[in-house]
Amino acid sequence: MKKVVVRITGGLGNQMFGHAVAVALAQRTKRALYFDLTDFIIFARGRKYQLKNFEGPSHVRHWNLLSCSAHLVAWIVNKRFSAKLYAAFGRLMSIFNVRGKAAFELDETLLDPMIGFNKNVLYLDGVYGVIPYLPDDQTLRDEFRFVRPPCERNRVLLERFQTTPSVSIHIRRSDYLGVADGAIVLDFNYYRKAIEEIQKVETKPVWVVFSDDIAWCRNQFSFLSDVNFVEGNESEPWEDLRLMTACKHHVIANSTFSWWGACLGRDRHGVTVAPETLFPDYATPATFLKDGWITVPSFSGK
């Protein structure tokens, strides 16, 4: 049977996008789906593979070791020396590389119905953040059903968030602070404006703050009543994601992680507020926003 192979990379949010795009492509082209996990070998001290915690990905087969190894060598040659050699390798190994133009930007080639007639292995690399690439909503929820139940501490939180007008707020800081002197960290005014949007529909919301810098958040969000600061899941980020999806409304960061929290949230008609500008001078593409999501200014002067 013909194959779709996806190179899984990055943190949990990007890993989920890689899997979701590959599922949709495999469904459209009637192919078997395989994972290439060599990124976690190359960067052994970096991000860890986390998709095994979800039902769909846990059943996906891994591309055979010989093919993975050969493609890894070709990938390194491409990055360090010559794209032409990489293209030659693809022809030799009957591999057709499918890439988005850039993160969050639509590439019509991926949606071309003629791609199903390609006889080569369809190899996905670096494609994420675009809704038209994804399967339907129910398929996403089925694929990303959690394999194991939460621990007792998270179970108690989960039950509370599922039964109240809860609002997840995601603040990403630690790694973003090291990029251009923190220029890509969302303005705090973004969160104030987003909170105002939520307060238009909820008079007594239960605020749930998720962050890689909870100490900073405790200080900044002290003005909120009935606020919960989620801690203890640093080594298991999928548990934070589970708690996010239990919330009714969402305020997301410029992050695919909280994007998934909102996308898979329990109330499909809940309010989701997203940044109007993902990064300075980079407006949020419409293909990154689900129907009904609200955007508010996210950087000074934007």
C-alpha distance (Angstrom), angle and dihedral (degrees) to the residues before:
residue distance angle dihedral
M1 . . .
K2 3.81 . .
K3 3.81 116.7 .
V4 3.77 144.2 -134.6
V5 3.81 111.2 -158.1
V6 3.80 119.9 -169.9
R7 3.78 125.3 -164.9
I8 3.80 104.3 -136.8
T9 3.81 112.1 -147.3
G10 3.79 144.8 157.6
G11 3.77 131.0 20.2
L12 3.78 127.2 -26.6
G13 3.82 96.1 -78.5
N14 3.79 93.7 52.0
Q15 3.79 91.7 43.5
M16 3.80 88.8 55.0
F17 3.80 91.7 49.9
G18 3.81 90.7 50.2
H19 3.78 91.4 52.7
A20 3.81 94.6 43.2
V21 3.82 94.2 50.4
A22 3.80 90.3 47.3
V23 3.82 91.8 50.0
A24 3.80 90.9 53.2
L25 3.81 92.6 47.3
A26 3.81 92.1 46.9
Q27 3.80 90.6 50.4
R28 3.82 93.9 48.7
T29 3.80 94.2 47.0
K30 3.83 96.5 36.1
R31 3.79 94.0 -123.7
A32 3.78 136.6 142.8
L33 3.81 115.0 -103.6
Y34 3.81 124.2 -129.2
F35 3.81 134.6 176.6
D36 3.80 126.8 -133.7
L37 3.81 105.9 -156.4
T38 3.81 99.1 174.6
D39 3.82 90.8 116.1
F40 3.80 88.2 74.3
I41 3.80 89.6 54.0
I42 3.79 95.4 48.3
F43 3.79 92.1 47.3
A44 3.79 98.6 33.0
R45 3.81 92.5 159.6
G46 3.77 93.7 48.7
R47 3.80 131.9 68.7
K48 3.80 118.9 -13.1
Y49 3.78 127.8 -131.4
Q50 3.81 107.0 -101.6
L51 3.81 108.1 164.7
K52 3.80 91.9 97.1
N53 3.82 86.1 82.6
F54 3.83 91.4 70.0
E55 3.78 128.5 74.5
G56 3.81 100.5 -126.8
P57 3.81 100.5 44.2
S58 3.81 92.2 42.9
H59 3.82 88.2 69.5
V60 3.81 97.6 46.6
R61 3.78 115.2 111.5
H62 3.79 122.0 -127.0
W63 3.78 120.4 -118.3
N64 3.80 110.8 -104.5
L65 3.81 117.5 -85.9
L66 3.82 95.5 -117.5
S67 3.81 93.5 53.8
C68 3.81 92.3 43.6
S69 3.79 92.1 50.2
A70 3.80 93.9 47.2
H71 3.78 92.0 47.7
L72 3.80 91.2 47.3
V73 3.82 90.8 55.8
A74 3.81 90.2 47.6
W75 3.81 90.8 48.2
I76 3.81 90.8 53.3
V77 3.81 90.6 48.3
N78 3.80 88.8 51.2
K79 3.81 93.0 50.6
R80 3.79 96.7 42.9
F81 3.80 106.9 28.7
S82 3.80 126.3 1.1
A83 3.81 138.1 4.9
K84 3.80 88.2 -165.6
L85 3.81 91.5 62.4
Y86 3.80 89.2 49.6
A87 3.80 90.8 52.0
A88 3.81 89.9 48.9
F89 3.80 89.7 52.1
G90 3.81 89.8 52.3
R91 3.78 91.4 53.9
L92 3.80 91.8 46.4
M93 3.82 93.5 49.6
S94 3.84 94.8 38.9
I95 3.81 92.4 -116.9
F96 3.80 123.4 149.2
N97 3.80 111.3 -160.2
V98 3.80 115.3 -140.5
R99 3.80 114.6 -164.9
G100 3.77 134.9 163.9
K101 3.81 116.4 -122.6
A102 3.80 87.9 -116.2
A103 3.78 139.7 -30.8
F104 3.82 111.3 -61.2
E105 3.83 93.0 7.1
L106 3.79 122.2 115.4
D107 3.80 118.9 -120.5
E108 3.80 110.9 -168.3
T109 3.81 90.7 -157.0
L110 3.79 90.1 75.5
L111 3.81 90.7 55.6
D112 3.82 95.4 44.8
P113 3.84 107.4 124.6
M114 3.81 88.8 -145.2
I115 3.80 90.3 68.6
G116 3.79 87.9 80.9
F117 3.80 89.7 67.8
N118 3.79 92.7 58.0
K119 3.82 107.1 113.3
N120 3.80 95.2 -156.8
V121 3.79 129.9 89.0
L122 3.81 106.8 -84.1
Y123 3.80 105.4 -133.4
L124 3.81 116.1 -163.5
D125 3.78 119.0 -157.0
G126 3.79 129.5 167.2
V127 3.80 98.1 -5.9
Y128 3.80 116.1 139.0
G129 3.77 147.2 113.2
V130 3.81 99.2 56.8
I131 3.81 121.0 110.5
P132 3.84 97.7 -152.8
Y133 3.82 88.4 63.6
L134 3.81 92.7 59.2
P135 3.82 132.3 90.1
D136 3.81 121.1 -115.4
D137 3.79 121.3 -64.9
Q138 3.80 96.2 -103.0
T139 3.80 92.1 50.9
L140 3.80 89.6 52.8
R141 3.80 91.3 51.6
D142 3.81 91.1 48.3
E143 3.80 93.6 47.5
F144 3.79 93.5 48.8
R145 3.79 98.3 44.7
F146 3.81 107.6 134.8
V147 3.79 116.3 -106.6
R148 3.81 97.6 -149.0
P149 3.81 132.9 35.0
P150 3.83 118.9 -109.7
C151 3.78 124.1 -97.5
E152 3.81 117.2 -97.3
R153 3.81 94.3 -95.9
N154 3.80 92.4 52.7
R155 3.81 92.1 40.9
V156 3.80 90.7 60.5
L157 3.80 91.2 49.7
L158 3.79 91.5 45.0
E159 3.80 92.7 55.1
R160 3.79 91.8 49.2
F161 3.81 95.0 48.3
Q162 3.82 91.7 46.5
T163 3.79 93.0 55.3
T164 3.82 102.3 41.9
P165 3.83 136.3 60.9
S166 3.80 88.1 -93.7
V167 3.81 124.2 176.6
S168 3.80 123.0 -159.8
I169 3.80 115.4 -145.9
H170 3.80 117.3 -169.8
I171 3.80 121.9 -161.9
R172 3.80 118.4 -177.0
R173 3.79 114.2 -165.7
S174 3.81 120.8 133.8
D175 3.82 102.4 73.3
Y176 3.83 93.2 28.1
L177 3.81 91.4 56.9
G178 3.79 88.3 66.6
V179 3.82 93.6 56.6
A180 3.83 116.4 88.7
D181 3.81 91.6 -25.2
G182 3.78 91.4 -54.3
A183 3.82 94.0 -53.9
I184 3.81 93.1 142.8
V185 3.82 95.0 55.5
L186 3.80 107.7 108.1
D187 3.80 116.7 -108.2
F188 3.77 113.8 -102.4
N189 3.82 86.9 -127.0
Y190 3.80 86.3 67.3
Y191 3.79 89.0 63.7
R192 3.80 92.7 45.8
K193 3.80 90.9 52.7
A194 3.80 91.7 45.1
I195 3.82 90.6 51.0
E196 3.81 88.9 52.4
E197 3.81 89.5 54.4
I198 3.80 91.3 52.7
Q199 3.80 91.5 47.5
K200 3.80 89.0 59.4
V201 3.82 89.1 69.2
E202 3.82 103.7 26.0
T203 3.82 122.7 51.5
K204 3.81 95.6 -173.9
P205 3.81 108.5 23.5
V206 3.78 124.1 175.9
W207 3.80 105.4 -130.6
V208 3.82 117.8 -146.3
V209 3.81 116.1 -169.1
F210 3.81 121.6 -159.1
S211 3.80 120.4 -176.3
D212 3.78 147.8 139.8
D213 3.82 86.2 -126.5
I214 3.81 106.7 47.7
A215 3.82 93.5 159.5
W216 3.81 90.0 61.5
C217 3.80 90.7 45.1
R218 3.81 93.5 52.3
N219 3.78 88.5 59.4
Q220 3.81 97.6 42.0
F221 3.79 98.4 43.7
S222 3.80 97.3 41.7
F223 3.83 88.9 111.9
L224 3.83 90.5 70.7
S225 3.80 120.9 92.8
D226 3.81 120.7 -140.4
V227 3.79 93.1 18.3
N228 3.81 125.4 162.5
F229 3.82 122.5 -159.3
V230 3.80 108.6 -156.2
E231 3.80 115.0 -141.6
G232 3.79 137.7 160.0
N233 3.81 100.8 57.8
E234 3.80 98.3 88.3
S235 3.82 92.9 120.8
E236 3.81 92.8 40.4
P237 3.82 107.0 46.3
W238 3.80 91.6 168.8
E239 3.81 86.5 70.7
D240 3.80 90.1 59.2
L241 3.80 87.3 48.9
R242 3.80 90.5 52.2
L243 3.81 89.9 53.3
M244 3.81 91.1 46.9
T245 3.79 91.3 54.4
A246 3.81 89.4 52.7
C247 3.80 90.2 63.5
K248 3.80 123.6 95.9
H249 3.82 98.0 -142.6
H250 3.79 133.4 25.9
V251 3.79 142.2 -151.7
I252 3.78 106.2 -167.5
A253 3.79 132.0 -162.4
N254 3.81 127.3 -137.5
S255 3.78 85.7 -81.2
T256 3.79 135.7 108.2
F257 3.82 88.1 -139.4
S258 3.79 96.0 68.4
W259 3.81 89.4 35.2
W260 3.80 86.6 67.4
G261 3.79 91.6 44.7
A262 3.81 89.0 59.0
C263 3.81 95.8 38.4
L264 3.81 92.0 54.4
G265 3.81 94.9 36.9
R266 3.80 119.0 139.8
D267 3.81 95.8 -115.9
R268 3.79 111.6 57.2
H269 3.81 88.4 -167.8
G270 3.80 95.8 48.5
V271 3.80 120.6 119.3
T272 3.79 117.3 -95.6
V273 3.81 120.5 -171.1
A274 3.80 117.9 -161.7
P275 3.82 134.3 -178.6
E276 3.80 114.3 -87.0
T277 3.81 87.1 -145.8
L278 3.81 118.4 33.9
F279 3.80 93.7 -160.5
P280 3.81 132.6 -2.3
D281 3.81 108.5 -63.5
Y282 3.83 91.4 2.1
A283 3.79 112.0 104.5
T284 3.80 115.6 -152.2
P285 3.84 107.1 -99.4
A286 3.80 116.5 -123.6
T287 3.81 88.1 -124.5
F288 3.82 89.2 65.8
L289 3.81 92.8 57.4
K290 3.77 125.6 77.6
D291 3.79 119.6 -138.9
G292 3.79 111.3 -76.0
W293 3.81 97.1 17.7
I294 3.81 114.1 139.0
T295 3.79 123.6 -138.3
V296 3.81 127.2 -155.6
P297 3.83 130.8 -177.5
S298 3.78 110.5 -76.4
F299 3.81 107.6 -178.6
S300 3.79 131.9 43.8
G301 3.77 110.0 -84.0
K302 3.81 92.7 6.9
